[in-house]
Amino acid sequence: MTVETKKEAVGIVGLGIMGSAYAKNLLERGYEVVGTDVTEPAMATLTAQGGRAVGSAREVAEGADILLLALPSVKALEIVTADLAGALRPGAVVCEMGTLPIEAKEACRAALEPKGAIVLDCPVSGTGAQAAVRDLAIYASGEEAGFRKVEAAFGAFARDVRYCGGFGTGIKLKYIANLLVTIHNLSTAEALLLAERSGLDLNLVFDAIRSGAGNSRMFEVRAPLMIENRYEPATMKHDIYIKDLQLIMDFAREMRAPTPLMAACLPFYFAALAEGRGKEDTASLFAVLKGMTEPRGTED
């Protein structure tokens, strides 16, 4: 058996559902990985996978020329940007991978490029389950020369890696992708509930629909979770995805583009939060809809 030689180091700041999947796939394909996270279990997982866990974003920057930022919020990005600013290697490429406001990504770029780095906007389309098996799409935007430096590393953990143009193009594409994900997730729940109430075998429904015109990637990914009522561990948590919903609506409002189906979905995602499903997978919209069919107790 041929053992692949080690490739250059890739640094990852944020080892959550997505970041840990990036790390695992990079390591399996011969890359060195240095990473950090705010939680000890995430750090322990990286070490167990064969990566090197360090105590700060600054130490990640000191150990790698390619940096992947997999962060959950604008505040986290601001903190990490400040930490990176004094430690970047000359010519380092910083890839902001999150679903965040364009303005937050621009602020990161403005802070780090004067330090000699190339900053790219590289949002990722796909769930945590897809990330685990390299079934991701990366929408990279920014300086093309910087993209070419990280293209091979992206290919170690994504199925579709594409350069999309100037900085910010990637996140706009991600907003469009997530609009469709939002609608298709709810439509999958709606269709399965109708099938269940009509007496159909849901496994039969899954096999039949995914080979026909009604299929979608969200149907393929989320329908099995709905059929099994399996919502933890989450591949995308409701309380994180709510942030994405707001970003999409803000972007559509700014573009003055009507989004009637997107708007119609929102109450059901918020209902999931109201039911305490914040840490569950967004597939639990099926449980939310199902709860609407259950008889309520009569009042005296």
KEKE-3310 file (N, C-alpha, C; in steps of 0.2 Angstrom, whole numbers, plus 5000, padded with zeros to 4 digits):
npx = (5004:5003:5009:5003:5013:5016:5008:5007:5004:4988:4979:4965:4953:4941:4932:4920:4905:4907:4921:4928:4925:4932:4945:4947:4945:4956:4967:4966:4970:4983:4987:4995:4987:4984:4975:4962:4950:4936:4931:4935:4932:4932:4945:4951:4946:4952:4966:4965:4962:4974:4979:4986:4982:4981:4982:4976:4970:4980:4992:4988:4990:5003:5008:5004:5001:4990:4974:4959:4944:4931:4918:4905:4899:4897:4904:4913:4921:4927:4934:4944:4950:4956:4966:4973:4979:4992:5001:5001:5009:5020:5011:5001:4986:4970:4955:4938:4926:4912:4894:4890:4887:4890:4897:4904:4914:4921:4926:4935:4944:4949:4956:4966:4973:4982:4992:4999:4992:4982:4965:4951:4933:4924:4912:4903:4893:4882:4878:4883:4883:4885:4897:4905:4907:4914:4905:4903:4900:4911:4911:4921:4928:4936:4954:4960:4973:4976:4966:4970:4981:4975:4967:4969:4969:4956:4950:4952:4942:4930:4917:4914:4923:4924:4929:4922:4923:4925:4928:4915:4906:4905:4898:4886:4881:4879:4869:4858:4859:4855:4843:4836:4838:4832:4818:4817:4819:4808:4798:4801:4798:4784:4779:4782:4775:4762:4762:4764:4751:4743:4744:4755:4770:4785:4798:4797:4791:4803:4812:4805:4803:4816:4821:4814:4806:4803:4813:4826:4842:4841:4830:4835:4845:4839:4827:4829:4832:4820:4811:4816:4815:4826:4835:4846:4864:4865:4866:4864:4860:4845:4846:4857:4855:4844:4850:4855:4844:4839:4849:4847:4835:4837:4846:4838:4829:4837:4841:4828:4820:4807:4802:4792:4790:4801:4798:4786:4791:4797:4789:4788:4801:4804:4794:4800:4810:4803:4797:4808:4818:4830:4844:4842:4843:4839:4830:4820:4809:4799:4794:4788:4778:4771:4766:4756:4746:4741:4728:4721:4718:4702:4694:4687)
npy = (4994:5011:5025:5041:5056:5069:5084:5102:5113:5116:5128:5128:5138:5136:5122:5116:5108:5108:5113:5103:5092:5097:5096:5082:5076:5083:5078:5065:5065:5068:5080:5091:5097:5111:5117:5126:5129:5135:5126:5112:5098:5098:5101:5090:5081:5084:5082:5068:5064:5066:5078:5094:5102:5119:5133:5146:5157:5165:5156:5147:5154:5156:5144:5140:5142:5142:5147:5142:5149:5144:5149:5154:5167:5185:5191:5182:5181:5194:5194:5184:5189:5200:5193:5186:5196:5201:5190:5183:5174:5180:5182:5173:5164:5168:5161:5165:5156:5156:5158:5173:5191:5201:5213:5210:5201:5209:5218:5210:5207:5220:5222:5212:5211:5222:5217:5209:5197:5187:5188:5178:5176:5162:5154:5139:5126:5115:5101:5096:5082:5080:5086:5077:5067:5073:5079:5093:5110:5123:5140:5150:5167:5182:5187:5179:5173:5170:5161:5150:5146:5139:5130:5116:5111:5114:5104:5093:5091:5094:5092:5100:5113:5129:5144:5160:5173:5191:5197:5193:5188:5175:5174:5179:5170:5159:5164:5163:5149:5144:5150:5141:5129:5131:5132:5119:5110:5112:5109:5095:5090:5093:5085:5072:5071:5072:5060:5051:5052:5048:5035:5029:5019:5026:5024:5018:5029:5038:5031:5031:5044:5050:5046:5052:5067:5075:5075:5082:5089:5091:5084:5071:5071:5075:5068:5055:5057:5063:5052:5043:5050:5056:5067:5072:5068:5085:5090:5102:5115:5121:5134:5140:5140:5150:5162:5162:5163:5176:5183:5180:5185:5199:5202:5199:5209:5221:5219:5221:5211:5200:5187:5176:5162:5159:5168:5162:5151:5155:5155:5142:5138:5146:5141:5129:5133:5139:5127:5122:5116:5120:5115:5104:5095:5104:5096:5092:5100:5092:5085:5097:5100:5088:5089:5098:5091:5084:5079:5091:5094:5095:5109:5112)
npz = (5000:4995:5004:5005:5003:5015:5012:5011:5025:5032:5040:5051:5058:5069:5073:5072:5066:5052:5051:5057:5049:5037:5042:5044:5032:5024:5032:5029:5016:5015:5019:5031:5046:5056:5069:5078:5091:5101:5110:5120:5117:5103:5100:5105:5096:5084:5087:5089:5076:5070:5068:5073:5087:5093:5104:5099:5087:5082:5083:5074:5062:5063:5059:5046:5029:5022:5027:5034:5038:5048:5055:5067:5068:5066:5076:5081:5070:5069:5081:5078:5067:5072:5080:5070:5063:5067:5065:5053:5040:5027:5011:5014:5012:5016:5019:5020:5026:5030:5031:5031:5033:5019:5022:5034:5029:5020:5030:5036:5026:5023:5035:5035:5022:5021:5029:5021:5017:5006:5005:5003:4999:5002:5003:5008:5001:5008:5019:5036:5036:5022:5021:5028:5019:5008:5000:4995:4989:4984:4984:4978:4979:4974:4973:4960:4959:4972:4974:4966:4973:4984:4978:4976:4989:4993:4985:4992:5001:4996:4983:4972:4967:4963:4955:4956:4953:4957:4974:4985:4977:4979:4992:4989:4979:4989:4997:4988:4985:4998:5000:4991:4998:5010:5006:5000:5010:5018:5009:5007:5020:5020:5009:5014:5025:5020:5012:5022:5030:5020:5020:5014:5012:5019:5016:5003:4997:4997:4989:4977:4974:4974:4962:4952:4944:4955:4964:4975:4981:4994:4997:4996:5006:5018:5019:5023:5037:5042:5040:5049:5061:5066:5073:5079:5081:5075:5058:5053:5063:5070:5077:5073:5059:5058:5058:5045:5038:5040:5034:5021:5018:5021:5011:4999:5001:5000:4987:4981:4977:4976:4987:4989:4992:5000:5011:5015:5021:5033:5046:5050:5053:5063:5072:5075:5083:5094:5099:5106:5098:5094:5094:5087:5071:5055:5048:5057:5055:5049:5061:5067:5057:5058:5071:5070:5065:5075:5087:5098:5115:5122:5128:5145)
capx = (5000:5007:5007:5004:5017:5013:5007:5008:5000:4982:4976:4958:4950:4934:4932:4913:4903:4910:4928:4931:4925:4937:4951:4947:4947:4962:4972:4966:4973:4990:4989:4995:4982:4984:4968:4960:4943:4935:4929:4940:4931:4934:4952:4953:4944:4957:4972:4963:4962:4981:4980:4989:4978:4984:4978:4974:4970:4987:4996:4986:4993:5010:5009:5001:5001:4983:4970:4952:4940:4925:4916:4898:4896:4901:4908:4919:4926:4930:4939:4949:4953:4961:4971:4977:4983:4999:5004:5001:5015:5019:5008:4996:4979:4965:4948:4933:4921:4906:4888:4890:4886:4896:4901:4909:4919:4925:4930:4941:4948:4952:4961:4971:4977:4987:4997:5002:4988:4976:4958:4945:4927:4924:4906:4902:4886:4881:4877:4888:4883:4888:4905:4909:4909:4917:4900:4902:4902:4914:4910:4927:4928:4942:4959:4961:4979:4975:4962:4974:4985:4971:4962:4970:4967:4949:4948:4953:4936:4924:4916:4914:4927:4924:4931:4916:4924:4927:4926:4908:4902:4903:4893:4879:4879:4877:4862:4854:4859:4852:4836:4833:4839:4826:4812:4817:4819:4801:4794:4802:4794:4777:4778:4783:4769:4756:4763:4762:4744:4739:4745:4761:4777:4789:4804:4795:4791:4809:4815:4802:4804:4823:4823:4810:4807:4802:4819:4831:4847:4838:4826:4840:4849:4835:4821:4830:4832:4813:4808:4818:4814:4833:4837:4852:4867:4862:4871:4863:4856:4840:4848:4862:4852:4840:4855:4856:4837:4839:4854:4844:4829:4840:4849:4833:4826:4842:4840:4821:4818:4802:4804:4786:4791:4805:4794:4781:4794:4800:4786:4789:4808:4803:4790:4804:4814:4798:4796:4814:4822:4836:4850:4841:4844:4833:4825:4815:4803:4794:4791:4784:4772:4767:4763:4751:4740:4739:4723:4722:4714:4696:4693:4680)
capy = (5000:5017:5030:5047:5060:5075:5090:5108:5113:5120:5130:5129:5141:5134:5115:5113:5102:5109:5113:5096:5088:5099:5093:5075:5075:5085:5074:5058:5066:5069:5087:5093:5102:5114:5120:5129:5130:5137:5120:5107:5092:5099:5101:5083:5077:5086:5078:5061:5063:5066:5085:5098:5107:5124:5137:5152:5158:5167:5151:5144:5158:5155:5137:5138:5148:5142:5147:5142:5152:5141:5153:5154:5173:5191:5193:5177:5183:5200:5192:5180:5194:5204:5189:5184:5202:5201:5184:5180:5173:5184:5178:5168:5165:5167:5159:5165:5150:5156:5162:5179:5197:5203:5218:5207:5198:5215:5221:5205:5208:5226:5222:5207:5212:5227:5214:5205:5191:5187:5186:5176:5174:5155:5150:5132:5124:5108:5100:5093:5075:5080:5088:5071:5063:5077:5081:5100:5114:5129:5146:5155:5173:5186:5187:5173:5170:5167:5155:5145:5143:5135:5126:5109:5109:5113:5098:5087:5091:5096:5089:5105:5119:5134:5151:5163:5180:5196:5196:5194:5184:5168:5174:5180:5163:5155:5166:5160:5142:5143:5151:5135:5124:5133:5130:5112:5107:5112:5105:5088:5088:5093:5080:5066:5071:5070:5053:5047:5053:5044:5028:5026:5017:5032:5021:5017:5036:5040:5028:5033:5051:5052:5044:5056:5074:5079:5075:5088:5087:5092:5078:5065:5072:5076:5064:5049:5059:5064:5046:5040:5055:5056:5075:5073:5075:5089:5092:5110:5116:5127:5140:5142:5142:5156:5167:5162:5165:5183:5186:5179:5190:5206:5202:5200:5216:5226:5219:5223:5205:5197:5180:5174:5155:5160:5171:5158:5146:5157:5154:5135:5137:5149:5137:5124:5136:5139:5120:5120:5112:5124:5111:5098:5096:5107:5091:5092:5103:5086:5085:5103:5099:5083:5091:5102:5087:5080:5082:5095:5092:5099:5113:5111)
capz = (5000:4995:5009:5002:5007:5018:5009:5015:5031:5031:5046:5052:5064:5070:5072:5073:5062:5046:5051:5059:5043:5033:5045:5043:5025:5023:5034:5025:5009:5016:5022:5038:5048:5062:5071:5085:5093:5108:5114:5121:5113:5096:5100:5106:5090:5079:5089:5088:5069:5068:5067:5078:5090:5096:5108:5097:5079:5080:5083:5068:5057:5063:5057:5040:5023:5020:5033:5033:5044:5049:5061:5067:5069:5064:5082:5081:5064:5072:5086:5075:5062:5076:5082:5065:5060:5069:5065:5046:5036:5020:5006:5017:5009:5021:5016:5025:5023:5033:5029:5035:5029:5015:5025:5039:5025:5018:5035:5037:5020:5024:5040:5034:5016:5022:5032:5017:5016:5002:5008:4999:5001:5000:5007:5006:5001:5010:5026:5039:5033:5016:5022:5030:5013:5003:4995:4996:4984:4987:4979:4979:4975:4976:4969:4957:4960:4978:4973:4963:4978:4988:4975:4977:4996:4993:4982:4997:5006:4992:4977:4967:4968:4958:4956:4954:4951:4962:4981:4987:4972:4982:4997:4985:4977:4994:4999:4983:4987:5005:4999:4989:5003:5015:5003:4998:5016:5021:5004:5009:5026:5018:5005:5018:5030:5016:5011:5028:5031:5015:5021:5010:5016:5018:5012:4996:4994:4996:4983:4971:4973:4972:4955:4948:4943:4961:4968:4976:4985:5001:4998:4997:5012:5024:5020:5028:5044:5044:5040:5055:5066:5069:5072:5083:5081:5069:5052:5053:5069:5069:5080:5068:5052:5058:5056:5038:5035:5041:5029:5014:5018:5021:5004:4995:5002:4997:4979:4979:4974:4979:4989:4992:4995:5006:5016:5018:5025:5040:5052:5052:5056:5070:5076:5078:5089:5099:5102:5109:5094:5092:5093:5082:5064:5052:5046:5062:5052:5049:5067:5068:5053:5061:5077:5068:5064:5081:5090:5104:5121:5122:5135:5149)
cpx = (5004:5005:5008:5008:5013:5013:5008:5003:4994:4980:4969:4956:4943:4933:4925:4911:4906:4918:4931:4930:4930:4944:4952:4949:4953:4968:4972:4969:4980:4992:4990:4990:4984:4978:4967:4952:4942:4933:4934:4939:4933:4941:4954:4952:4950:4964:4971:4964:4969:4983:4984:4985:4982:4979:4975:4974:4977:4992:4995:4990:5000:5013:5007:5001:4994:4978:4962:4948:4933:4921:4909:4895:4900:4906:4914:4924:4930:4936:4945:4953:4958:4967:4976:4982:4990:5003:5004:5008:5014:5016:5003:4989:4974:4958:4943:4927:4914:4900:4887:4888:4892:4900:4906:4915:4924:4929:4936:4946:4952:4957:4967:4976:4982:4993:5000:4998:4984:4970:4953:4939:4925:4918:4906:4895:4886:4881:4883:4889:4887:4896:4909:4911:4911:4911:4898:4903:4905:4913:4915:4927:4934:4947:4960:4968:4979:4971:4966:4979:4982:4967:4963:4968:4960:4946:4949:4947:4930:4924:4917:4917:4927:4926:4925:4917:4926:4924:4919:4904:4900:4898:4886:4876:4876:4870:4857:4853:4854:4845:4832:4833:4833:4819:4811:4816:4812:4797:4795:4798:4786:4775:4778:4777:4763:4756:4761:4755:4740:4740:4751:4767:4782:4796:4803:4794:4798:4813:4812:4803:4811:4825:4818:4811:4806:4808:4823:4836:4845:4834:4830:4843:4845:4829:4823:4830:4825:4810:4810:4817:4821:4836:4843:4857:4865:4868:4870:4858:4851:4843:4853:4859:4847:4844:4855:4849:4837:4844:4851:4839:4832:4843:4844:4830:4831:4841:4833:4819:4813:4804:4798:4787:4795:4802:4789:4784:4796:4796:4787:4796:4808:4799:4795:4808:4809:4797:4803:4818:4828:4842:4848:4842:4838:4828:4819:4809:4797:4791:4786:4778:4768:4763:4757:4745:4738:4733:4724:4717:4708:4696:4687:4676)
cpy = (5006:5022:5037:5052:5066:5081:5096:5109:5118:5121:5131:5132:5140:5127:5112:5108:5103:5109:5107:5091:5090:5096:5086:5073:5077:5080:5067:5059:5068:5076:5087:5098:5104:5118:5122:5129:5132:5132:5115:5100:5092:5099:5094:5079:5078:5082:5070:5059:5063:5073:5088:5103:5113:5129:5143:5152:5161:5161:5147:5147:5157:5148:5135:5144:5148:5142:5147:5144:5149:5143:5154:5161:5179:5192:5188:5179:5189:5198:5188:5184:5197:5199:5187:5190:5202:5195:5180:5180:5178:5180:5173:5170:5163:5166:5160:5161:5151:5159:5168:5185:5199:5208:5215:5204:5204:5218:5216:5206:5215:5226:5217:5208:5217:5223:5209:5198:5193:5184:5184:5175:5167:5152:5143:5130:5116:5107:5097:5085:5075:5082:5082:5067:5067:5079:5088:5104:5121:5134:5151:5161:5178:5186:5180:5169:5167:5161:5149:5142:5138:5129:5118:5107:5109:5107:5092:5086:5093:5093:5094:5111:5123:5141:5155:5170:5185:5195:5198:5190:5178:5169:5175:5174:5159:5157:5163:5152:5140:5145:5144:5129:5125:5130:5122:5108:5106:5108:5097:5086:5088:5087:5073:5065:5069:5063:5049:5046:5049:5037:5025:5024:5023:5030:5020:5024:5039:5037:5030:5040:5053:5050:5047:5063:5078:5079:5082:5085:5087:5086:5072:5065:5072:5071:5058:5051:5060:5057:5042:5044:5055:5063:5077:5067:5078:5090:5099:5111:5122:5134:5143:5145:5148:5162:5168:5164:5173:5186:5185:5185:5197:5207:5203:5207:5221:5225:5220:5217:5201:5189:5177:5167:5156:5163:5167:5152:5148:5155:5147:5134:5141:5145:5131:5127:5136:5133:5118:5115:5115:5120:5105:5100:5100:5102:5090:5096:5098:5085:5091:5102:5094:5085:5095:5098:5083:5083:5086:5093:5097:5103:5112:5117)
cpz = (5000:5000:5006:5007:5009:5013:5013:5020:5029:5038:5046:5059:5065:5068:5074:5068:5055:5046:5053:5053:5038:5035:5043:5036:5022:5025:5031:5018:5009:5018:5029:5040:5055:5064:5078:5085:5100:5113:5115:5117:5106:5095:5100:5100:5085:5081:5088:5081:5066:5066:5073:5081:5094:5099:5105:5089:5077:5079:5076:5062:5057:5060:5050:5035:5021:5026:5031:5039:5044:5055:5061:5067:5067:5070:5082:5075:5066:5076:5083:5070:5066:5078:5077:5062:5062:5068:5058:5043:5029:5015:5008:5013:5015:5018:5021:5022:5025:5029:5033:5031:5025:5018:5030:5035:5023:5023:5037:5032:5021:5030:5039:5028:5017:5026:5028:5015:5010:5005:5003:5002:4998:5004:5004:5006:5002:5017:5029:5037:5026:5016:5024:5025:5007:4998:4996:4989:4987:4982:4981:4975:4978:4971:4966:4958:4967:4978:4971:4968:4983:4985:4976:4984:4997:4990:4987:5001:5002:4985:4971:4969:4962:4959:4952:4952:4957:4969:4982:4983:4976:4987:4994:4982:4983:4997:4994:4984:4993:5004:4996:4994:5008:5012:5002:5005:5019:5016:5005:5015:5024:5014:5009:5022:5026:5014:5017:5030:5026:5015:5017:5014:5014:5014:5005:4993:4993:4990:4977:4969:4970:4965:4950:4947:4950:4966:4969:4980:4992:5002:5000:5004:5018:5025:5024:5035:5046:5044:5047:5061:5070:5068:5076:5082:5075:5064:5051:5058:5067:5071:5077:5062:5052:5056:5048:5035:5035:5035:5022:5013:5017:5014:4999:4995:4999:4990:4977:4975:4978:4981:4992:4995:5001:5012:5020:5022:5033:5046:5055:5055:5063:5075:5079:5084:5095:5103:5105:5105:5091:5091:5089:5075:5061:5049:5051:5060:5051:5055:5069:5064:5056:5067:5076:5066:5070:5085:5097:5109:5120:5129:5138:5148)
residu = (MET:THR:VAL:GLU:THR:LYS:LYS:GLU:ALA:VAL:GLY:ILE:VAL:GLY:LEU:GLY:ILE:MET:GLY:SER:ALA:TYR:ALA:LYS:ASN:LEU:LEU:GLU:ARG:GLY:TYR:GLU:VAL:VAL:GLY:THR:ASP:VAL:THR:GLU:PRO:ALA:MET:ALA:THR:LEU:THR:ALA:GLN:GLY:GLY:ARG:ALA:VAL:GLY:SER:ALA:ARG:GLU:VAL:ALA:GLU:GLY:ALA:ASP:ILE:LEU:LEU:LEU:ALA:LEU:PRO:SER:VAL:LYS:ALA:LEU:GLU:ILE:VAL:THR:ALA:ASP:LEU:ALA:GLY:ALA:LEU:ARG:PRO:GLY:ALA:VAL:VAL:CYS:GLU:MET:GLY:THR:LEU:PRO:ILE:GLU:ALA:LYS:GLU:ALA:CYS:ARG:ALA:ALA:LEU:GLU:PRO:LYS:GLY:ALA:ILE:VAL:LEU:ASP:CYS:PRO:VAL:SER:GLY:THR:GLY:ALA:GLN:ALA:ALA:VAL:ARG:ASP:LEU:ALA:ILE:TYR:ALA:SER:GLY:GLU:GLU:ALA:GLY:PHE:ARG:LYS:VAL:GLU:ALA:ALA:PHE:GLY:ALA:PHE:ALA:ARG:ASP:VAL:ARG:TYR:CYS:GLY:GLY:PHE:GLY:THR:GLY:ILE:LYS:LEU:LYS:TYR:ILE:ALA:ASN:LEU:LEU:VAL:THR:ILE:HIS:ASN:LEU:SER:THR:ALA:GLU:ALA:LEU:LEU:LEU:ALA:GLU:ARG:SER:GLY:LEU:ASP:LEU:ASN:LEU:VAL:PHE:ASP:ALA:ILE:ARG:SER:GLY:ALA:GLY:ASN:SER:ARG:MET:PHE:GLU:VAL:ARG:ALA:PRO:LEU:MET:ILE:GLU:ASN:ARG:TYR:GLU:PRO:ALA:THR:MET:LYS:HIS:ASP:ILE:TYR:ILE:LYS:ASP:LEU:GLN:LEU:ILE:MET:ASP:PHE:ALA:ARG:GLU:MET:ARG:ALA:PRO:THR:PRO:LEU:MET:ALA:ALA:CYS:LEU:PRO:PHE:TYR:PHE:ALA:ALA:LEU:ALA:GLU:GLY:ARG:GLY:LYS:GLU:ASP:THR:ALA:SER:LEU:PHE:ALA:VAL:LEU:LYS:GLY:MET:THR:GLU:PRO:ARG:GLY:THR:GLU:ASP)
# end
